[in-house]
Amino acid sequence: MRKRSTEILEKLILSNSKSMEVKKLITTYRISLKTLRTDVNEINDFLLEAKMSPTKLNEKEKMIISKRFFEGR
């Protein structure tokens, strides 16, 4: 996984709310929504390979960690 994708996943795991605002991620990393979606796909490929639940971007443009995220550990 690329460094940015790894950092995004780490931030998401460590966040208390288990979600992050897409606008904040785009601003922080100076990337487009399309690039963020690519990063999310890369993160999800990694998580699925590790038999963990994938993240998602919801209709409110938040990146969400699944309630089942830690079940595969």
C-alpha positions in Angstrom: 0.0 0.0 0.0 1.2 3.5 -0.7 2.3 5.7 2.1 -0.7 8.0 1.9 -3.2 5.1 1.9 -1.4 3.7 4.9 -1.6 7.0 6.7 -5.3 7.4 5.9 -6.1 3.9 7.3 -4.1 4.6 10.4 -6.0 7.9 11.0 -9.3 6.1 10.5 -8.4 3.3 12.9 -7.2 5.8 15.5 -10.2 8.2 15.2 -12.7 8.0 18.1 -15.7 8.4 15.8 -14.6 5.6 13.3 -15.3 8.0 10.5 -13.5 10.9 8.8 -14.7 13.8 6.7 -13.8 13.4 3.0 -13.2 17.2 2.7 -10.7 17.1 5.5 -8.8 14.2 3.9 -8.8 15.9 0.5 -7.5 19.1 2.0 -4.9 17.5 4.2 -3.4 15.4 1.4 -4.1 17.9 -1.3 -5.8 15.3 -3.5 -9.0 15.1 -5.6 -12.0 13.1 -4.6 -11.1 10.7 -7.5 -7.7 10.1 -6.0 -9.2 9.5 -2.5 -11.6 7.0 -4.0 -8.6 5.2 -5.5 -6.9 5.2 -2.1 -10.0 3.8 -0.5 -10.0 1.0 -3.1 -6.4 0.3 -2.3 -7.1 0.3 1.5 -10.1 -2.1 0.9 -8.0 -4.5 -1.2 -5.5 -4.6 1.7 -8.2 -5.1 4.3 -10.0 -7.8 2.3 -6.7 -9.7 1.8 -6.3 -9.5 5.6 -9.9 -10.9 5.9 -11.1 -7.6 7.5 -14.2 -5.6 6.6 -13.7 -2.9 4.0 -14.2 0.8 4.6 -16.6 2.9 2.5 -17.4 6.4 1.5 -21.0 7.1 2.4 -23.6 9.4 0.9 -22.6 12.1 3.4 -19.1 12.0 2.0 -17.5 10.5 5.1 -15.1 7.6 5.1 -16.5 5.0 7.4 -15.0 2.1 9.2 -17.3 -0.9 9.3 -18.7 -2.1 12.7 -17.3 -5.5 11.7 -13.9 -4.1 11.0 -12.1 -5.9 13.8 -14.0 -9.2 13.5 -11.4 -10.7 11.2 -8.5 -10.2 13.6 
